[in-house]
Amino acid sequence: MWTAVLMLCNTSAQCFAFGGPVLPSEDQCVASIRAGFDYAIQIFPAYTPVDWQCISWDKDAQMAAAK
């Protein structure tokens, strides 16, 4: 399980993290980044995406999600 997390900042250097959906593979996570940037720009027009990371959830998180 993978989730894309984007860092968005405004011109005052105020930043926050914005996460995407859970995806089954790292490749799918990386492929989702462009769409995530486009969506974030629409929803938060005063902020600019400055970085991203795909996070892999460990087995405990995967088992908890399956319950």
Stockholm file with secondary structure:
# STOCKHOLM 1.0

chainA/1-67         MWTAVLMLCNTSAQCFAFGGPVLPSEDQCVASIRAGFDYAIQIFPAYTPVDWQCISWDKDAQMAAAK
#=GR chainA/1-67 SS CEEEEEEEECTTCCEEEEEEEEESSHHHHHHHHHHHHHHHHHHCTTCEEEEEEEEECCHHHHHHHHC
#=GC SS_cons        CEEEEEEEECTTCCEEEEEEEEESSHHHHHHHHHHHHHHHHHHCTTCEEEEEEEEECCHHHHHHHHC
//
